[in-house]
Amino acid sequence: MSEIRYCFSVSEEEYHGEFESRETAIEAAVQFIKGDAAYPYVWVGRIVRGIELLRQLDFSEQLLESMEEALAEDIASDEDILSMTPEKQKALNELILDFIGRHATFARWGVDDVRKYDAAGQELKP
């Protein structure tokens, strides 16, 4: 698991930076807008890596279904052509995600635990 990092936004849509703490991200956001009236608020949230989001999903079933469909073009059967125990399916999913985690590059990230601040960096409660 990677270290916790934070980012900021002036639009609550596009997030920027990668900071070691929420406080550092707030300081960078306030410096970025420098009191510009066009940006009365900033949002700061925790970066969620793409691989963290993917690890919440199961890709093994989709992969096995795709393989089954490919095989069905050449193998006639009323029953499943390909099957795997739930334990092996879980291991396959871990293998896929471990490979992606080691070899893929994620250009963007998700954001959670987003909080809104005024232009002076004071948190605004919902």
N, C-alpha and C positions, 0 to 999 in steps of 0.2 A: 504494500500500500504506500502511495506517495505521501509526501508531506502536505499538510493543509496549506493552501494558498488562497489569496483573495484577489478580486478584481473590482473595477468600478465602471459605472455607466453614467452618462449625462442624459440618456434617453429611456432608460429602463429596457432597452432592447439590445443594443450593441455594447458589449463589455470590453474593457481594455486593461492591459497590464497584468502583472503577476507579482503579488506582494506577499511577504512573509506573515503579515498580520493585518487584521481588519483596520487597526489604527493607521498603519502605513498607507493602506489603500485609501482611507478617508483623507489623509493629508495630501496624497497625490491628486485625488479628485478635486479637492478644494483649490490646490495650486493650479490644476488644469483649467478650471473655470475662472479663476482669479476675479471673482465678484461680477462676472459678466451677467447682466440681467436676463439674458436669453436662457441662462441655465440656473434657475432658482433652486434646483434640487440635484442631488446625486444619489446614486444607489450603489451599495457595496454588498457583494455576496461572496460566498465560498465557491471556488472553482471545483467543478465535478468533472474529472477526466472521462473521456469517452469510454475507456476500458471499464471504468467503474459502472457506467450506465449499461454497457453490454453485459457485464457479469450478472446483472439482474434478469437476464433473458436466457432462454434455452434454444439454441440453434440446432441441436442434434436432431430433433424431430423434423424440422424443416429439411435438413440435409438428407435424412433417411427417406422422407417422402419424395424428394426430388430424384433420389437414386431409384426408388421403387418405380416411379413414373418412367424413368429412362429405361429400366429393365423391362417394363411392361410392353414396350414397343417390340421387343424381340423374344420375350418369354410369355407364353400364354398361361394364365393361371387364375383360378377363381379365389385363391388364397394369397396371403402376403408372400411375396417372393423373398423379401429381406426382413429379418426381424432381429431385435437386439433387446436384451434384458434392460430394465430401468437402470440398474447399476452401471452397465456398460454404456448406456446412453448418457448418463451423467458424466462418466469418464471421458466420453467423446466430446461432450460440450466443454469440459475443462481443457482438453487438449486443444480444441479450436481456439478458445479464448486465450490460453497461454501463448499460443503461436501468434495470434493477433497482437497481444500485449508486447511481445518481444520484437515483432517485425513491422508492425503498422505505425504510420505516423498520423497523428490526429492534428489537423490544422485548427480546430476550434474545440471548445469545451462547453459543458453545461454550467449553470450557476444555480445554487440554492442558498437558503438562509439569507435572502436578500433583505436589506434594511435601507430605509430612506433617510436622507440627511439634508439639512438646509445648506445654503452656500457657505456657512461658517463651520460646517462639520458637526452640527448638533443633530442628534438622532430625533426623528419625528415619529412619534408613536401612531400606529394605525387607528 
